[in-house]
Structure formats: structure tokens, C-alpha cells
Amino acid sequence: MPTGPELLQKTEALLPEHRNREYPPTVTLAVFLKQALSQDRSCQRAVDDWIAQCVAEGLKPPSSRTGGYSRARGRLPTAIVTALTHATGELLCGQSPAGWRWRGWVAKLGDGTGLSMPDTAENQARYPQPSSQAEGVGFPLMRLTRVIYLSTGAVLDVAMGPHAGKGSSERLGAREHIVRWEKPETRPEWMSQQEYRAFPPQLIVREVKMGGRVQVTSMHDPRKAPKREPVKLYERR
């Protein structure tokens, strides 16, 4: 459970109404975080570790069965995880030494990856498997893009969407140039209406192609950020 005053206040402000169960939201979040960071990520190991902690602190331990924890994890509001991710990233960036910054700037990097998901009907509908795989033998795939702080590696934000389909591939350019990325006229299914309205009509970015890879940056001026510098930043991610 977060103990810092900033994170504790934010967590308490986001807590939903809940009954006094074996796994209230704050305990569920703490156990879930430890489970995600453990080498053995099984629910049984997570429950066993929590039982051991309760015994060590003189608290009443929960049942050794994993059902209660699994149901509590399903009830955990994603808003808490999202808000704490944002807050943790901001705190780490604000408290990092000035010498860690790149040329005095707070540099942020964007990077993407893909991951497979449990093969459920709900996941297949929202994150369909590649068309190259036969139906019933593949897993739903998600494309995940994150923004991280260069100085600390802390995650600032994450966006998720289908792995395949229009707009999911890398954007390529022939040379270094400034381009305008227009906001799509239709809101993507994976984006909420509030998020869609918050985006500006267009983004002006600089594309730099080196070593067979295209880097996209908001650093437009090549005098302040020569062509090789964005590439070096990407390699440091």
C-alpha cells in the first residue's frame, strides 16, 4: 500500500464504496502490485505472501483460497491504477536531480509494443487476433503505447488499442521533415469521448529517419536538437 502522503491522499480520494471484506481496495491493490513484480505471478503465491505478512503483523489472515482475492481484483477500479501511475511518474520526475535531464529539458519518449491476452469472447471482440491465424488457434492481441520520462524511466501514460487494423502500423517518412498529424474525424473505438475531445485538431511533429528507423519528436528545431540527438534518446529508452 502506498505510504507517501501524496499517493495516499490520491488513493483515498478514488476509493469506491466497499464493505469490510478480506480484500478491501487498498489491500487488493498492494497485493496485486506485489504479484505483478514477483517472479512467481500466480494468484496462490500472492495470497500466500499476504497471509504471511498478516501473521507477521499480528493481523487476522485471510483464507488460503484464491477466489476471494481474484474477485476483489476484478472489482478494483482501473481509475485508481491509472491515477497512481500518473502521480508516481510526476513525483519521480519532479524529484529527480536536474543533472539527469537532457540538455536541461524534461525529455519524454513514446514507445510501443504488443502483447497477447486471454482467449475470451470479450477480448476477441475488442482486440481481435491477426487475420493470418486460423480462427480458434490464436490469441487476442493488444497494441500498447506508453509515454515515459527519459530521466527516470517512469511511465507517464499508456494507451491501448487493437493490434491490427487501420492506423495501427508505424508511420514512415522519406527524410527528416516537419509534418502535421490531423485528428481523425471519427473517434476510434478504443478512445473515450472525453479523451477524443481533449486532443487538439492537429499535432506538428518532426520525423527523422536514420538507420532504417523513423523517429518522431516534438523537438522541431534542428539547431537545438541535431538529427542524431533524437535517435540517441530513443536508444536510451
ABEGO torsion letter per residue (X at the ends): XBABAAAAAAAAAABBBBBBBABBAAAAAAAAAAAAABABABAAAAAAAAAAAAAAAGBBBBBABAAAAAAAAAABBAAAAAAAAAAAAAAAAAABBAAABBGGBBBBBBBBBBBBBBBBAAAAAABBBBAABBBGABBBBBBBBBBBBAAAGBBABBBBBBABEBGABBBBBABBBBBBBBBBABBBAABBAAAAAABBABBBBBBBBBGGBBBBBABABAAABBAAAAAAAAAAX
